[in-house]
Amino acid sequence: MTLVVLVVHANSSTKTVAELVALAKAAKPGLSHGSNGNGTAQHLIGTPFENLSGAGLLHIPYEGSGPLTTDLPGGQGLKGFDSGTWFDVLAPMATPKDIVARHSGGMIRIIHSLEFKKRMDEIGAEPVGNAPEQMARQIKDDTERFAALVRRANVVIE
């Protein structure tokens, strides 16, 4: 999973997510949240935060992550908010199950190795190592969740 960081301006008086939500709800015309573009993971991660918190936020799409880079990781969260990025290795549907099982087993052994876990900790990643059936379910669930989110938030790629 990729580290997702909630950042506020250095001059902000907010110190917790709850304080940020209260500030966002009270702000007129409202606070803004930036992403690295319309329809990107950052945009879609900001949308459930807005929905769950009840804060009216203005989305500001940037041209890439560079302008959003900052060093303010906080370790705080919002109840019901769970979002991140995952990576997987996929094979064509016609791939024989024994080949999928062999490759998956090898990758899972590597993912659970101490050396791999240590490297992932260094970069802030959280290795999981799901079986093919579990990953297929996650892909299906995430696709449905984000499709509903895109429809509900009326996300448009410009």
Summary of the structure (lengths in Angstrom):
residues: 158
radius of gyration: 18.6
end to end distance: 27.5
largest distance: 59.2
contacts: 345
relative contact order: 0.15
helix: 46%
strand: 6%
